């Protein structure tokens, strides 16, 4: 099965392709564990995918690290004197495919220079993966000691209920990590099509997966497997 191949690939620290759903964003993301990403992987994502390179993290890790949703940050600021920011906060209907986004902070690791190079982003992402692993294993983390914000890596906070609450690439990739038995911190990047200016079609994404021997799976594959395990 392609899902089994994807799980094994993720377990080995390799990259896969994950399509969410036609009724959602209708996008395919390149996905790889944060602990495994290399500068070459970052280069591939910006070259072959072209979307935003983000790190999805488990909601429990985000809570322990004190990483809120960006929408909550903006709401809090707008209520404390910066009223002009209130208009920026997500409202019902703003996102046609969901009720809220999963964006949290944008960070750089303090060991980076500009933060945007392939080497710098790989370092930030690796350290983020390590941080998630450590905090979920009971270690107390001073997040600001290792990371600074604003930065060049977007953090995505998975919904507390994962797929029971939200079915975006954030939750799908984290659920996949849990199925593979690895640290729930995953790098995701949307595949775009420079010819059309839109998301890469599902058919073209499948062709890419065959060309480079990368497993291609859809969100429904993860959903079905999750339901069967209950």
C-alpha atoms as one frame of an Amber mdcrd trajectory, in Angstrom:
protein
   0.000   0.000   0.000   1.156   3.543  -0.691   0.341   4.562   2.896   2.569
   1.817   4.283   5.363   2.950   1.959   4.834   6.543   3.058   4.978   5.603
   6.738   8.170   3.626   6.192   9.681   6.478   4.192   8.840   8.987   6.921
  10.240   6.614   9.541  13.531   6.592   7.612  13.563  10.387   7.436  12.734
  10.634   3.749  10.386  12.923   1.835   6.887  12.059   0.648   4.008  13.824
  -1.129   0.760  14.448   0.758  -2.444  15.652  -0.920  -5.090  17.013   1.425
  -8.481  16.807  -0.321 -10.368  18.144  -3.334 -12.919  19.639  -0.936 -10.257
  21.478   1.018  -7.168  23.284  -0.327  -6.697  20.744  -3.102  -2.928  20.993
  -2.640  -0.062  18.533  -2.494   2.745  19.219  -0.032   6.265  17.871   0.129
   6.572  16.488   3.669   9.610  15.361   5.689  10.418  14.975   9.426  11.904
  18.128  10.956  14.671  16.136  12.621  15.791  14.744   9.264  15.701  17.802
   7.001  18.952  18.880   5.332  19.947  22.028   3.418  19.492  19.965   0.227
  15.904  19.196   1.260  15.230  22.898   1.815  16.660  23.642  -1.644  14.416
  20.997  -3.168  11.339  22.371  -1.467  11.907  25.936  -2.634  12.903  24.772
  -6.137  10.466  21.928  -6.846   7.584  22.926  -4.566   7.800  26.707  -4.271
   5.311  27.153  -1.447   5.886  28.215   2.135   8.339  26.038   4.070   6.712
  25.503   7.473   7.159  23.294  10.510   4.032  21.605  11.855   4.194  20.687
  15.541   1.945  18.688  17.819  -0.524  20.779  19.797   0.748  19.364  23.114
   4.291  20.470  22.286   3.059  23.926  21.287   1.164  24.248  24.549   4.180
  23.197  26.636   6.392  25.640  24.717   3.885  28.476  25.044   3.400  28.865
  21.295  -0.030  30.373  20.594  -1.945  30.690  17.349  -1.083  33.912  15.502
  -4.768  34.844  15.432  -4.818  34.735  19.248  -1.695  36.910  19.407  -3.327
  39.522  17.179  -6.559  39.396  19.173  -4.667  39.917  22.422  -2.643  42.825
  21.033  -5.715  44.499  19.548  -7.446  44.397  22.928  -4.473  46.047  24.598
  -4.169  49.329  22.757  -3.398  48.411  19.150  -6.972  48.592  17.918  -5.966
  48.895  14.254  -4.765  45.285  14.380  -8.277  44.099  15.224  -9.211  44.246
  11.545  -6.466  41.724  10.745  -7.813  38.973  12.981  -9.428  36.071  11.129
 -13.198  36.212  10.956 -15.729  33.548  10.132 -15.787  33.099   6.375 -12.340
  34.609   5.754 -10.876  31.190   4.933 -13.098  29.386   2.398 -11.807  25.905
   3.258 -11.495  26.133   7.062 -12.552  27.987  10.204  -9.045  29.088  11.246
  -5.407  28.822  10.151  -2.756  26.934  12.113  -0.081  29.652  11.963   1.840
  30.364  15.150   5.144  32.286  15.331   7.837  32.796  12.706  11.254  31.953
  14.135  14.977  31.692  13.497  17.325  29.655  15.644  19.757  31.923  17.471
  22.637  30.094  15.799  21.622  31.356  12.347  22.859  34.472  10.515  20.112
  35.894   8.278  17.913  32.840   8.809  16.807  32.535   5.165  19.592  30.458
   3.603  19.157  26.736   3.077  21.715  26.070   5.808  20.055  28.478   8.239
  16.532  27.188   7.665  17.686  23.580   7.979  19.351  24.462  11.298  16.248
  26.220  12.624  14.038  23.316  11.588  16.346  20.642  13.017  16.521  22.511
  16.315  12.739  22.894  16.318  12.402  19.133  15.884  14.820  18.560  18.752
  12.899  21.016  20.917   9.582  19.269  20.268  11.159  15.910  21.097  12.669
  17.215  24.314   9.555  18.990  25.585   7.319  15.991  24.871   9.740  13.860
  26.871   9.288  15.992  29.954  12.182  18.429  29.614  11.582  22.053  30.523
  12.539  24.335  27.638  13.413  28.036  27.617  12.189  28.609  24.055  13.512
  32.162  23.810  16.992  31.033  24.716  17.254  29.034  21.486  14.895  30.846
  19.109  14.058  34.430  18.200  11.106  35.987  16.420  10.375  37.301  13.858
  12.222  34.801  11.718  12.092  32.916   8.449  10.494  29.599   9.462   6.741
  29.528  10.035   5.510  27.326  12.861   2.144  25.620  12.471   0.307  24.522
  15.594  -1.776  21.395  15.105  -5.301  21.396  16.508  -5.588  19.748  19.920
  -7.946  17.113  18.565  -5.884  16.569  15.419  -8.065  15.063  12.667 -11.163
  15.054  14.871 -10.952  18.848  14.929  -9.191  19.899  11.724  -8.006  18.099
   8.587  -5.327  20.367   7.174  -1.796  19.484   6.119  -0.687  20.392   9.642
  -2.840  17.751  11.326  -2.399  15.179   8.548   1.387  15.374   8.699   1.418
  15.165  12.504  -0.940  12.175  12.433   1.390  10.553   9.890   4.342  11.129
  12.227   2.445   9.477  15.082   1.618   6.510  12.843   5.318   6.208  11.996
   6.268   6.426  15.664   8.537   9.443  15.208   8.750  12.906  16.738   5.569
  14.839  15.786   7.318  17.761  14.114   7.059  17.802  10.325   8.179  20.098
   7.528   5.529  20.860   4.902   5.719  22.883   1.692   2.999  23.367  -0.939
   3.741  22.345  -4.515   2.913  25.170  -6.934   2.653  25.336 -10.730   4.514
  28.210 -12.389   2.653  27.607 -15.659  -0.829  28.123 -14.241  -0.051  30.251
 -11.196  -2.089  27.794  -9.122  -1.399  24.796  -6.929   0.217  21.886  -8.761
  -2.489  19.518  -9.961  -2.931  16.176  -8.278  -2.036  14.435 -11.538   1.220
  16.378 -11.923   2.072  15.738  -8.283   1.602  12.001  -8.846   3.845  12.208
 -11.903   6.519  13.910  -9.781   6.217  11.165  -7.163   6.775   8.484  -9.816
   9.681  10.346 -11.396  11.527  10.646  -8.097  10.245   7.444  -6.467   8.514
   9.236  -3.592   5.324   7.847  -2.022   2.171   9.833  -2.815  -0.742   9.640
  -0.395  -3.967  11.535   0.190  -5.469  12.787   3.414  -8.286  10.271   3.084
  -5.718   7.440   3.275  -4.589   8.698   6.678  -8.170   9.269   7.803  -9.243
   5.742   6.859  -6.229   4.158   8.529  -6.809   6.225  11.663 -10.449   5.118
  11.863  -9.479   1.473  11.396  -7.056   1.704  14.317  -9.749   2.939  16.712
